[in-house]
């Protein structure tokens, strides 16, 4: 069970690092009125804008796959916990 949480935490860390890297890079390229603020949590908008400027980059895909893997892991954990398969 602890391996589940370690993988989950690693996926969240990788997704956050990818999002921060995209925000840093895209904020350097945008004009001052279009820059993303640091407290903005709209990751999908950052990814879309990053894909416009860097269409061949892998960072948006990494962030999106990590997000969906975290969601899938929570769903699997919920199913396993309701069926009594977690011991």
PASEBA-1860 file (N, C-alpha, C; in nm, 3 decimals):
! residues 87
1> XXXXXXXX> 0.082/-0.120/0.000/0.000/0.000/0.000/0.086/0.126/0.000 ~ 0.201/0.120/0.063/0.286/0.240/0.066/0.343/0.271/-0.072 ~ 0.364/0.169/-0.156/0.413/0.195/-0.291/0.311/0.276/-0.371 ~ 0.183/0.254/-0.345/0.077/0.331/-0.410/0.093/0.479/-0.378 ~ 0.112/0.513/-0.252/0.123/0.653/-0.212/0.253/0.715/-0.261 ~ 0.360/0.636/-0.267/0.486/0.689/-0.319/0.472/0.724/-0.467 ~ 0.410/0.634/-0.543/0.388/0.660/-0.686/0.296/0.780/-0.704 ~ 0.193/0.790/-0.623/0.100/0.901/-0.631/0.170/1.034/-0.605
9> XXXXXXXX> 0.251/1.037/-0.501/0.324/1.161/-0.468/0.422/1.196/-0.578 ~ 0.491/1.097/-0.633/0.585/1.124/-0.742/0.515/1.178/-0.866 ~ 0.399/1.125/-0.898/0.323/1.176/-1.012/0.279/1.320/-0.990 ~ 0.236/1.351/-0.870/0.194/1.488/-0.839/0.313/1.583/-0.846 ~ 0.427/1.541/-0.795/0.547/1.625/-0.800/0.590/1.649/-0.944 ~ 0.591/1.545/-1.026/0.630/1.560/-1.167/0.533/1.653/-1.240 ~ 0.405/1.638/-1.216/0.306/1.724/-1.281/0.325/1.870/-1.238 ~ 0.350/1.893/-1.111/0.370/2.031/-1.063/0.498/2.092/-1.117
17> XXXXXXXX> 0.604/2.014/-1.125/0.729/2.065/-1.181/0.710/2.101/-1.328 ~ 0.640/2.016/-1.404/0.614/2.046/-1.544/0.530/2.173/-1.558 ~ 0.428/2.189/-1.474/0.344/2.308/-1.480/0.423/2.434/-1.444 ~ 0.506/2.426/-1.343/0.587/2.542/-1.304/0.686/2.577/-1.414 ~ 0.749/2.475/-1.474/0.844/2.500/-1.583/0.775/2.566/-1.702 ~ 0.654/2.518/-1.734/0.580/2.579/-1.845/0.543/2.723/-1.814 ~ 0.499/2.748/-1.690/0.459/2.883/-1.653/0.579/2.978/-1.656 ~ 0.694/2.933/-1.607/0.814/3.016/-1.610/0.855/3.050/-1.753
25> XXXXXXXX> 0.855/2.950/-1.838/0.899/2.971/-1.975/0.801/3.057/-2.054 ~ 0.673/3.033/-2.036/0.573/3.107/-2.113/0.562/3.252/-2.064 ~ 0.582/3.274/-1.934/0.577/3.411/-1.882/0.691/3.496/-1.935 ~ 0.803/3.435/-1.968/0.913/3.512/-2.028/0.881/3.555/-2.171 ~ 0.793/3.484/-2.238/0.762/3.511/-2.378/0.637/3.595/-2.398 ~ 0.553/3.605/-2.297/0.427/3.680/-2.310/0.447/3.827/-2.276 ~ 0.365/3.915/-2.334/0.367/4.055/-2.290/0.315/4.067/-2.147 ~ 0.347/4.175/-2.082/0.318/4.190/-1.938/0.168/4.180/-1.906
33> XXXXXXXX> 0.080/4.223/-1.996/-0.063/4.217/-1.966/-0.121/4.077/-1.982 ~ -0.050/3.986/-2.048/-0.099/3.850/-2.067/-0.031/3.747/-1.977 ~ 0.064/3.788/-1.897/0.138/3.692/-1.814/0.047/3.627/-1.710 ~ 0.079/3.503/-1.678/0.004/3.430/-1.576/0.057/3.467/-1.438 ~ -0.033/3.491/-1.344/0.010/3.522/-1.208/0.050/3.393/-1.136 ~ 0.126/3.408/-1.030/0.176/3.290/-0.959/0.068/3.216/-0.884 ~ -0.037/3.285/-0.843/-0.144/3.219/-0.769/-0.252/3.164/-0.863 ~ -0.236/3.184/-0.992/-0.330/3.130/-1.090/-0.313/2.979/-1.098
41> XXXXXXXX> -0.421/2.905/-1.080/-0.417/2.759/-1.083/-0.484/2.701/-1.207 ~ -0.495/2.781/-1.312/-0.557/2.736/-1.436/-0.450/2.669/-1.522 ~ -0.419/2.543/-1.488/-0.313/2.471/-1.557/-0.347/2.444/-1.703 ~ -0.475/2.425/-1.733/-0.513/2.396/-1.871/-0.484/2.516/-1.961 ~ -0.507/2.637/-1.911/-0.478/2.757/-1.991/-0.328/2.772/-2.014 ~ -0.249/2.743/-1.911/-0.104/2.748/-1.926/-0.058/2.647/-2.031 ~ -0.113/2.527/-2.025/-0.077/2.423/-2.123/-0.114/2.464/-2.265 ~ -0.234/2.520/-2.281/-0.277/2.562/-2.415/-0.185/2.670/-2.471
49> XXXXXXXX> -0.154/2.769/-2.388/-0.068/2.878/-2.433/0.073/2.827/-2.461 ~ 0.121/2.734/-2.378/0.254/2.677/-2.398/0.259/2.599/-2.529 ~ 0.151/2.524/-2.561/0.147/2.449/-2.687/0.148/2.542/-2.808 ~ 0.089/2.661/-2.793/0.092/2.757/-2.903/0.234/2.802/-2.934 ~ 0.313/2.827/-2.829/0.448/2.876/-2.847/0.548/2.763/-2.875 ~ 0.524/2.645/-2.819/0.616/2.532/-2.832/0.538/2.406/-2.872 ~ 0.500/2.394/-2.998/0.414/2.283/-3.039/0.481/2.145/-3.030 ~ 0.613/2.137/-3.034/0.680/2.007/-3.030/0.729/1.969/-2.891
57> XXXXXXXX> 0.696/2.046/-2.791/0.742/2.018/-2.655/0.663/1.904/-2.593 ~ 0.727/1.832/-2.503/0.664/1.720/-2.435/0.606/1.758/-2.298 ~ 0.637/1.876/-2.248/0.592/1.916/-2.113/0.440/1.916/-2.095 ~ 0.362/1.968/-2.189/0.216/1.962/-2.167/0.164/1.819/-2.161 ~ 0.221/1.731/-2.241/0.178/1.591/-2.237/0.215/1.525/-2.105 ~ 0.333/1.554/-2.054/0.375/1.497/-1.925/0.281/1.542/-1.814 ~ 0.251/1.670/-1.811/0.163/1.722/-1.706/0.024/1.662/-1.716 ~ -0.029/1.653/-1.837/-0.163/1.599/-1.854/-0.169/1.450/-1.822
65> XXXXXXXX> -0.070/1.370/-1.866/-0.068/1.226/-1.835/-0.052/1.201/-1.686 ~ 0.030/1.281/-1.620/0.044/1.265/-1.474/-0.088/1.293/-1.404 ~ -0.156/1.398/-1.447/-0.286/1.430/-1.387/-0.384/1.314/-1.402 ~ -0.396/1.261/-1.523/-0.493/1.154/-1.546/-0.451/1.024/-1.480 ~ -0.321/1.000/-1.466/-0.277/0.882/-1.392/-0.312/0.893/-1.244 ~ -0.300/1.012/-1.188/-0.340/1.033/-1.048/-0.490/1.008/-1.032 ~ -0.570/1.059/-1.124/-0.714/1.037/-1.118/-0.745/0.887/-1.129 ~ -0.680/0.818/-1.223/-0.703/0.675/-1.241/-0.661/0.596/-1.117
73> XXXXXXXX> -0.551/0.636/-1.055/-0.506/0.566/-0.935/-0.604/0.583/-0.820 ~ -0.660/0.703/-0.806/-0.761/0.723/-0.701/-0.887/0.642/-0.728 ~ -0.926/0.632/-0.854/-1.042/0.550/-0.888/-1.015/0.404/-0.856 ~ -0.896/0.356/-0.893/-0.860/0.216/-0.862/-0.856/0.193/-0.713 ~ -0.803/0.290/-0.638/-0.796/0.279/-0.492/-0.937/0.274/-0.433 ~ -1.027/0.358/-0.486/-1.165/0.358/-0.438/-1.235/0.227/-0.466 ~ -1.215/0.174/-0.586/-1.277/0.044/-0.619/-1.220/-0.067/-0.531 ~ -1.089/-0.067/-0.514/-1.026/-0.173/-0.434/-1.068/-0.162/-0.287
81> XXXXXXX> -1.086/-0.043/-0.237/-1.125/-0.028/-0.097/-1.271/-0.068/-0.073 ~ -1.357/-0.046/-0.172/-1.498/-0.085/-0.153/-1.521/-0.233/-0.173 ~ -1.433/-0.298/-0.249/-1.450/-0.442/-0.271/-1.375/-0.524/-0.166 ~ -1.303/-0.459/-0.079/-1.232/-0.530/0.027/-1.102/-0.592/-0.017 ~ -1.044/-0.545/-0.126/-0.919/-0.601/-0.177/-0.796/-0.537/-0.114 ~ -0.814/-0.434/-0.035/-0.700/-0.371/0.032/-0.683/-0.430/0.170 ~ -0.572/-0.487/0.197/-0.543/-0.542/0.329/-0.412/-0.491/0.381
END
